[in-house]
Amino acid sequence: MRERRLGVAVWVKNTRAAKNLRKFGTIHYISKRLNYVSMYVDANQIDETIRMMEKLHFVTKIERSHRHEIPIEYNNAKPDKAKEYDYKQEKSQLMALAETLQSEDGLVPTGASTENVR
């Protein structure tokens, strides 16, 4: 079973030294322009790992990710009536456009059978 990982943003002085963070977890992204490293750390040892990383001379700041705290399932999600109407209207407009293009090209309409047309 895969261990639970938590995201951490580590702000560094120099991105060359950021490669040394590999021993603390999995590096996901290194931003050279903004000088930060996005990485994943084992959830069981995150406090110890952050304390160890803060002691490094090239680390300026460490931020934990709060993504795991955000709910991903919504119980009372009601569909928006205006959006449903827009989708239906857009679909009907696309169908009308497709029919006009087919009639201009002389193609068979989508609902007609191919046996009657010759």
N, C-alpha and C positions, 0 to 999 in steps of 0.2 A: 504494500500500500504506500502511496506517495505521501510524504510528510507535508504538513501545512506550511506554506511559506507566506511571508508578509513583505510588502513592498517598502523600500526605503530609498529616499533621495539623499544623496551625500554630496554636499557642495565642497569642491576642492579648489586649491590654489592653482594647481597645474594638472592638466589631464594626462600628462605622461606618467605621473605617479599614481594615477587612478588604477592602473593595471595591478597594483599591489593589493587592491581590494578583493581580488578574486578568491583569496583564501578565506574570506568571511561569508561568501555567498555567491549566487549566480548574477553576473552582470548582464543587465538587459540592454542598456543604452548608455553611451557616453557622449555628452554634448560638449563639443570643443568650444563653441561660441559662448555658452552660458556657464561653462565650467561646473557641470554637475554629472553625477553618475546615478542612473536608475538601476536598482538591483533588488534581488529577492534574497531574504534571509530566513533561516529556519525559525518558525514561530516560537518554539520552546526555548530557544537561546537568544531571542532578540535583544533582551536587556543587556546581557553580557556582551553581545557582539557590538552593540551601540557604544557601550562604555569603552571597549577596546579600540573601536574606530575613532572615537573622539580624542584619544591620546595620540593619534598619528599627527605628525607635524604638518602634513599637507591638507588635512581635513579642516574646513572652516565651520560647517554647520551640518547637522543631520536632521532630517524630517521623516517621520513615519507616514506611511500611506493610510488613509482612512477609508479606503475603498471597501474593505471587508465589513465596515460598519454600516454601509448603505444597504437598505433593503432592496432586493431584486424582484420580489413578488408583491404585487399590489392587489389587495382584496376588493376594494370598492372602486375599481376602475370602470367608469361609465363611458361608453363610446360617445364621441362628439358628433352630434347630429349634423352640424354644418360641414364637417369633413366628409361624412358619409355622402351627403348631397353632392359635394364637389367631386368626389370620386365617381359617382354615378353619372354626373353630367360630363365629366372628362371622358369616361368610357363611351358614352353615347356619341360624343363629338368625334372620337377616334374611329368608331365604327362607321359613322357617316362619311368621314374622310376616306376611309379604306374603300367604301362602296363607290364613291365618286372616282377614285383613282382606278379602280378595276373597270368601271364602265368606260372611262376615257381610253384605256389601253385595249379594250375589247376582250378582256378576260372574263372567264366564267364567274358569276357571283358565288360566294361561299355557300349559300343555301341551295343552289341548283345542282341537279344531278348531271353527270357527264354523258349519259346515254342519249338524252334528248337534244343535245347541242352537237351539230356537225358542220 
